Amino acid sequence: MEDASLPSYDPKGDANETKIKIICLGDSAVGKSKLVERFLMDGYQPQQLSTYALTLFKHKTQVGDQEVHVDFWDTAGQERFKSMHPSYYHQAHACILVFDVTRKVTYKNLPSWFTELRHYRPEIPCLCAANKIDVDYSITKKSFNFAKKHKMPFYFVSASDGTNVVKCFRDAIKAALAYKSNSTDFMDEIMKELDNMTLDGDSISSSGFDATEQEEDKESAAKS
């Protein structure tokens, strides 16, 4: 039974008004909150859901002729327990999966977060954001196999200087709307863009980021 204290995203008010929920996932201190704040700047209204140790960032925007009310959900530190309360995933329309390019462990933990996401929300679009590229921009010459393996739109971002933050979040809003309206047009389009990308530079596995995935793939192959 749905908890009455949680927002609901099912009811539709005006015909041109839509409510969507976008969640952010990833390890502690990868910059999830900072990315949301960077996108919204001064135009957000944070709301604490103390019962669930969550924070909502409310945002209004226009997509075509639709007025869209977006709730960006932030973990507020709950991710330290390596698992989120099921209410975090309830009725989510899209997910932004974030890791910190300066800490390899946050990349290695992406499969665990993705598995939990798919347990609760098997089909919602998921976008992957590599944050803190401002520390060393040469990281953008690397390719990250996790996103490619799971066919996720991938973004090099910086909450510090704003690089690609607006694009990532606007694409997440479009993907959430496409999912809610049962339309795959947007995701098909962005997947084509991803497939057509030319990946420059060496594989990130050379610096150890994809070691965990490679070992898991080897184990799976051996078992089969």
Buried (B, 14 or more C-beta within 10 A) or exposed (E): EEEEEBBEBEEEEEEEEBBBBBBBBBBBBBBBBBBBBBBBEEEBEBEEBEEBBBBBBBBEBEBEEBBBBBBBBBBBEBBEEEEBBEBBBBBBBBBBBBBBBBBBEBBBBBBBBBEBBBEBBEEBBBBBBBBBBBEEEEBBEBBBBBBBEBEBBBBBBBBBEBBBBEEBBEBBBBBBBBBBEEEEEBBEEBBEEBEEEEBEEEEBBEEEBBBBBEEEEEEEEEEE
